[in-house]
Amino acid sequence: MALSPVQMADLKGAIQSYNYSCDYYDFVLNAPQTASSMKHLEGIVYAQLTSNTPQDVANGLGNVIYWGNASAGYVMARFNTFQGRIGAHQPYDGFMALAAAGVPSLRQIKALGYPAYSGISFISKVLMFLDPKTYCVLDRQITKLRRQGRSVPRALDNLVLYRTTIPATQKNERAYDAWRQECIHISTTYYAGQYGAAEVERGFFKLIRDGYLAKAQDIYTDF
């Protein structure tokens, strides 16, 4: 199968019109802020996560939680809970060592035991901020792309889901790695590599969020 011109245009339009929150928490001003774009936000969080200063790393991990919950009414409750619990894990030598060696794996981050970072949804957000070109998010919205009975199974069809989480198991890590490679393949094949894995994933997210799940599933089947 291959994407039709209409499907290519639909996904491209969703990528370009992606409008999820660019909110983050400014720890200097001690107040929420809004980045000018996702690229701007990526730069802010990347700098925090890759800092040699433990407190910056803690702030970066907090901002992943803040951004990931930004559209929910309980964002501050989740953020404050994380902030209240993460201090027991200082210093952040384990994460800093992983980040310095390159982008860590899902299970390497899980093994650090940070609160709110046991499932793939938020761990994959950390990976995305470290390298949006080759890593992307895998959350509950994206798992809606799964479809039974595809003649050619896709990576997400192999996921094992719990009721509220996507567990960071060895099998699911393989599915995640295959999913991000699918996003890279879509960009390379249909958009001359114009988009990173995260941007392609955001296009699917936008279609699903806007009520076009069947269209998103068809694109994911046909690429």
N, C-alpha and C positions, 0 to 999 in steps of 0.2 A: 504494500500500500504506500501511498504518498499523499501529502497534504495537497488539497486543491488550492487554487489561487484565492478562493473565498476564505478557506480555513487559514491560510497564511495571513491574509489581511485581518481576519478576526483576532488571531493571536497577537499579531503585531500591534493592532489597535489597543488591545488590552494591556500589552507591555508598556506602551507609550502613555496610556491614560491611568496607569496604576496610581492610586491616590491614598494609600493607607497612611496613617499618621506618621509624621516624622518627629514625634515628641521624644524628648529625653529629659533627664534631670541634671541640672547644673549644680554641682556640689559646691561651687564657689559662691554663687548667688543664693544657694539653698532654695531653689525654686524650679518648677518645670519650665522648659523652653521648647521651642519648635525650630528644628533645623530648616534651612531654606530648600533642601531637597534630600532625597535618599543618599545621593553621593556625599553631601555634606554630613549627614548623620553617620554614614559608614566611616568617614574620616575621623569623626569625633570618637566613636566607640572603638575603632581600630587602634587609635593612639592610646586609649586607656588600656585596652586588653594587652597590648604589646609593650607597655611601659616597664621600666626597671624598678618602678616604685610600687610597693605592695598596695598602698592605698588607691593608686590609680587603677590597678587591676581590679580591686574590689569595686570601685566605682563603675568600671566597664561591665563587670558581671551584673551589677545592679541595674545598669542602663539597658542591658539585654532584657531583664525582667520587666523594666518599666516600658520599653518599647513594645514588647510582646503582649503586654496587657493594656496597651494605650487606648484601645477602642472599647474596653470594658469599663463598666461603672465602678468596679472594685480595684482599679489600677493602683491607687494609693495604698489600699489595704494590703495588696499583694507585695507592693514595693516595700512598704514599711515592715512587713513581716520578714521579708528577705533581709533587709538591712539589720533588723534586730537579731537575726540568727547567724549571719555570715561572719560576724566578728570572731566567733569561736574557732574559725578555720584560718585565721591569720597566723603566720605570714603565708603568702601565696606562692611559696617557692615552687611547689609542684606544678601549678599552672604556668608560671613564668618560665620554667625549664622546658615544658612542652611547647609553649609558644615560640621560644627561642630556637628550638630544634626544627620548627616548621609547623604546619597545621596539624594538630593532634587528631586522634581518632575519636569517634563517639564514646567508645568504651574507656579510653584513657581519661576523658573528662569526667565521665560517670564515676570512675574509680576514685576521683579526688573527694567525692562525698559532699559536694557543696549542696546546700538546701535549694530545692526547686530545679536541680540539674540531674535528675535521675532518669528522665524519659527523653526520647529523641526530639520532641517538639522544641524544647528550649536549648538542648545541647546543639542541635543543628543550627539554631540561630547564632550561637557563638561561632561556629565554624563559618557561617555565612559572613559574619562581620570580619573575621580574620582573612577571608579570601572569597569575595563574592563572584569572582570570575569562574571559579571551579567548584564552589560549594553553594548550597541553597538550603532553604527551609523545608522541613517535612513535618507538617502539623496536621491536626485533625481535619482542617479544611481540605488540604491537599489529598488526604487519604480518600476523599470522596471521588477521586479519579478512578479508583479501583472499579473493575467491572468483571463479573463472572462470564465465562464462556468466550473470551477472546480467542480467535484462532491463533494469534501470536501473543502469548502472555507478556504483560509489561512488568517492570520492576515492582511497582506498587501492588500488583496483584498477589505478590508473595509475602506481603507484610502479615505479621501476627499482631493483632490489636487487643489491648485490654479495654475495659469499658470506658475508661477516661484517659488512658495514656497509650503511647506507643513505646513499649519497653525497648531498652537499648540492649537487645540480645545480639548474639553473633549473627543469627539469620537476618534480623532486621537491619543490622549494620551493612550486611551485603546488599540488601534491598535498597538501603539509602544510597550506598555508593553507586549502584546501578541507576538509581533515579537521577542523581546529579549528572551522571554521564549521559543519560537520555536528554537532559536539558541542554547540555553542551552540544550533543549531536543535532538537536533541533536547530540551535543557533547556527552551527556550522553548515548544515545541509540547506536550510531555507533562508537564512539571513546573513550569509557570508561571514559568520562569526561576529556579527555586530553586537550581540548581547552576551552577557555573562550568564552562567547557570542561574544565578539569583534572579536576574531580570526575566528569564523565561519562566521560572517558577512563579514569579509575581504576576505574569500574564495569566497563567492558569488560575492563580488565586483570585485575580480580578474578575475573570469570567464566572467563577463559582460564586463569589461574593455578590455579583450583580444578578444572579439568578439564571445563569446560562450553563448549568451543570452538564446537561446533555451535550451541548456544543463542545464544552471542554473535554468531556469523555471521548467524544468522537475524534477530536484532534489528537488526543493522547493515544487512541487506538490506531489512527491512520498514519502517524508520522513515519 
